Amino acid sequence: MTLKYFHAIMTTHRIFIFYVHIIIWNVLRCPSGPGSFYLLRRKNARKNFKTYDEMISLLLSRGIDIASPEQRSYAKKRLQHEGYYNLINGYKMLFLNPKTSPNEEDTYKAGTTVKEIYSLYNFDRRLRGIFLKNVLLIETNIKSLISYTFSEKYGHDNYLIYSNFDTAKRDSNKNVTALIADIQKQIAGRYSDPSISHYLKCYGYVPLWVLNNILTLGTISKFYSLMKQPERQEISRVFHINDAELESFLFYLSKIRNFCAHGNRLYCFKSRAPIPTVSLHDSLDLSQNTDGQYIQGKTDLFAVMIIFKLLLPKNVFKILVKSVNHELDNLRMNLSVLSEQDVLNAMGFPLDWKNKLLM
């Protein structure tokens, strides 16, 4: 693959993005003038700007305790630092009274303070840091295993050859083609990276073990899913699980990585696609519904803990559990309206989660 070819990829990609922007602009423009994106705005739906004092008054009217000057000063500081949307809208759920109708305004449980909401917000921020750190450890391990296994079989420069992937799978033609295009796009987008440009200039390609450093976990997950089964099984056996389980775990972790990296709310994470039931679900003695389906550890944050237990070294996993427990202890000391069980339920964690995972 020549340097000229990659220049062509970059040029084509930039032209494509430019025209997409033009199309979007023309579709969304309001007839009354450029820049009026009224098609995206519901009729009579307006969100007016509010000052910090007005935000505090709104929270006070909805039942949050901001009676003292100290509480008001603290609330203003938190709104300045974190923003109303991130802090209040992001973490109010557990503090709200049940609504009697969909149009009813939010009201907060008696005793709710901005400080307690911030405690949950800060807990979630620290939790993201812990989870991201461990996802990255798994990501590095998986990338290393994939690059070694694939390169040993097909050579380190053969990741753009269609026949080196599992072409017997459903929609393989579309998916393999999309994967190769995605890899080419990521190489083109990182041409200024010294390691990428060096190999392109000197050898005309980028070895897979170098390419791993720029590919996203989402791309690596797709790469693994499209590898031929013998190679997939060789990698999954390292973790004493089957290839279908590892494939599902990697896609689940790619979602978690994105949530953590972009600062999304994590503690109450829910996935539409559950992870497969593995023997660990049975040994953990988790709750089941009347249909025999596990209530916890399938689409929630506890499912990530199960994945961590299966993919991380034992000593690393113990440190992870200790770190999560430490943050829960810190949170517990700052709760008054909420209980620890309220938070654990939102996380999908059983009450005795630590003992279950370390047994």
N, C-alpha and C positions, 0 to 999 in steps of 0.2 A: 504494500500500500504506500503510495508515494506522497511526498509533501504537497505536490500540486493537487492531489485528490482531496486532501484535508482542507486546503484553502477553498476548494470548490464547495465542500460541504458547508463550511462556515458562511460563505457568501450566500448560498441557497437558503440556509436557515434564517439569516438576517432579513433577506427579501421576503420570505414567507411570514415572519413575525410582523414585518412592516405592513403587509397587506391585510393581515388579520386585524391589526389595530385600526386600519382605515375602515374595514367592513364594520367592525363593532361600533366605531364612532358614528358612521352613517345610519346604522340600524337604530341606535339609541337616541339620536338627535331629535330634539323636539321641534316641530314645525315653527314654533314661535321664535326660534333663535338657537344658534350653536351653543353647546354647553349645558342646555337645559335637559337633564336626564329625567324628565318627568314620567317616562314610561315605567321607570323602576319605582316610582313613589305611589303609594296607595292614595286614592282620593281622600282628602280631608285628614290625612295622617301626617302630622308635623311634630318634630321634636325640637322645641325651642332651646336655645342656649340658656344655661343656668349658671349663676355665679356660685362659688363655694358656699357662701352663706345661704343661698337659695336651695342648694343641694342638702345642706344640713337641716334646713327647715322642712324639706320634703321628708327626709328620714325621720325627723321628730314627729311629723304628722302621721307617719305610718307605724309608730310605736317603738322606735329605737330610743334607748335611754341616752340622751345627750343633754341632760338637765344642767349640769355644773359647767362653769367656765373652763375647767380643766378638760372635761369630756369634749366640749365644743372645740377647744384648741387642738386636742388630739385628733378628733375627726377631720378637722380642716387639714392637718398635717398629712394624714393618711390619704385624703382625697388628692392633695397636691402631688404626693409621691407615686401613688398607685393608680389614681384615676377612678372615677365613679363606676364606669363600665366594668373595668377589670376586677375591682374589689367588691363592690356591692352586687352588681348584676351577676358576677361570676360565682359568688360564694354565699348568696342569700338563701339558697334552696332549703337547707336544713333548718333555717331560722324562721321560716314563714309559717303562719297559721294556715290551715286548710281553707281553700276558697269554696264558697257556696254557689258561685256562678263564675263562668269564664271571664266575664267583664269586670269582676270585682277587683278593686285595687289591692295591691300587696299590703298585708299587715304582718307585723313581726311578733313573735312570741314575747311575752312579758319578760323584761330583764335583759333583752338583747342589747348588746353594745357594739359599737364600731370596733372596739378592742378585741372582742371575742371573734367577730367576723374576720378581723385581720389575723388573728391567731390561726384560724383555719387556712386562710390565704397563705400565710407564711409556712405552715406545715406542708401545704401542697407544693410550694416552691422548693422546699428542701427535699421533698419526696421525689420531685422531678430530677433533681441533681443526683440522687442515689440511684434511681432507675436508669437514667441516661448513662451513668458511669458503667453500670453492669451490662447494659445493652451493647455498649461500645466494646467491652471485653469479648462478648460473644461474637460481635460483628467481625472483629479482628481475627478471631479463631476460625470462623466460618470462611472468611475470605482466603485465609492461608490454606485451609483444607481444600477448598474449591480450586484455587490456582494450582496447587500441587497435583491433585488428582486429575484434573482436566489436562494439564500440560504434560503430565507423564503419559497419558493416553494419546493425545492428539498433537502435542507440540505447543510451545508457549505463544505461537503466533497464529493459531488456527481457531480462535474464538469467533471469527466472522464467517466461518464456513457452515452453511446450513446443515449439511449431512452429519456434522459432529454432534448434533443435538437429537433429542428423541422426536423423530418425525412421525411416529405412530400414534402419538397422543392426539386427543380431540383438539381441533383448531390449531394444530401444531404449525401449519403453514403460516397462518396469520400471526401467531404468538412468537415464533422464532424470528420471522421477518421484523416484527416490532422490536424484539430484543436487540437484534443486530443494529437496527436503525438507532435505537436508544443509546447503545454503546458508542456508535459513530458520532452521535450528537454530543455526548459527554466528552469524548476525546477532542472534538473540534472546539467545544466551549472552554477547554482547559489547555489550549495550544500554547498559551503564554507560560504555563507551568514549566519550569526548567527541566524537570524529569521527563515530561511528555515531549517537549520540543527536541530534547537531546536524542531520544530514541527514534523519533520520526526523521530527524536530519541525518543521523548516523546509520540507522538500520532500516528505515522505512516502515517500521511498525513499533508498537508498544507491547512488551511482554505482559502476559496476564498478571503476573505478580506485581508489576509496577502499576498497571491499570487499576488493580484493586484499590489503590489509595484514593482514586477519584470517583469510583462507582458508588452510587448510593446503596443503602441496605435494601431498598425496594428493588433496585435493578439486580442486585446479587440474589435476592429471593427468587426473582423470575428466572435468573440464570440457573440456579439450583433446580428449580421445578422443571426446567426444560432439558436438563442433562439426561443422558441415557441412564436407565435404571441401575445397571451394575455400578456405575460411578456414584450415583446418589446413595445407593446402599452402602458402598464403601465408606462414605462420609458419615452416614447416620449411625453406622455400627460403632463409631468412636464414642457416641453418647448412649449406646445401648438402647436405641429406639429404632423404629423403622423409618423408611424414607418419606412416607406419607405424613407421619407425625412431624418430622423435622421440617418438611415443606410448610405445613400449617403453622408451626411455631415461628418460622422466619417471617412469614407474612404478618403474623400477629405482632411480632417485635418491631417490624418496620413501622407499623401504626404507632406503637408506643414511642419509638424514637422520634417520630415527627411531632407527636404531642409534646414531648419533653423539649425538643429543640426549639419549638415555636412558642413555648410558654403557655400551652393550652392547659385547662383544668384537668388534672390527672386522677385525683383520688376517687372520683365517681365514674371513671372511664367505663364505657360499655361498648362492646363490639357487636356488630350484626352477625358476624360469622363466629361460631364457637370453635374453640380448639377441640381436637378429638379427645374422646375419653381414653385415658391411659390407665395402666395398672396403679399408678400413684393416686389417682382419684379414689380408688377402692381402699387402698392402704391408709389414706388420710381420714377415712370414715366421715365423709362430708354429707351434709343434708341432701335429701332427695325429695322430689315432689311425688304426687300419687302415681305418676306414670313411670317412676323409677329414674327420672332424669335428675342429674345433679343441679342443685340450685346455685351452688357456688363453684368457682374455679373453672368456668366454661367461657363466659363472655365478659368477665370483670377483671379487676386488678389482681385478684387472687390467682386468676389463670396465669398471669405473668409470673407470679411467685412460683407456680408449679413449673413453668418453663425454665425459670432461673435454676430451680433445684435440679432439673434434668440436664441442663447445658453448662452450668458453671462448676468449677472444681469445688469440692466439699468445703475446703477452708475459706474460699471466697464467698460461698453461699452463706456460711455461718456469720461472716462479717456483715453481709448484706442484711440478714435477719436482725442482727444486733443493731445496725444503723436505723432500720425502720422502727424497731421497738423503742429506740432512744427518742426518735422524733415523736412517736405516739405518747411517750411519757411526758415529754415537754408540752405537747398539746393538752394532755389531760389536766395539767396544772393550771391551764388558762381557760378551762371550760366551766361554765356555770349553767347556762341554758341548755346546752347540749351535753350528752353523755358520751363516753368513749364508745359505747356500743352503737350509738347513732352514726358515728364516723365509720366504725368497722363495718356496719351494715351497708353503708354507701360504697365502701371499698370492695364489698363482697368477701370480707375476711370473717371466718368463724371467730367466736370469742376467744377460743384457746388456740389461735392460729400459730403462735410461736412454738408451742409444744408439739403440735401436729407436724410442722415442717421440720423440726429438729429431732424427731424421734427416730 
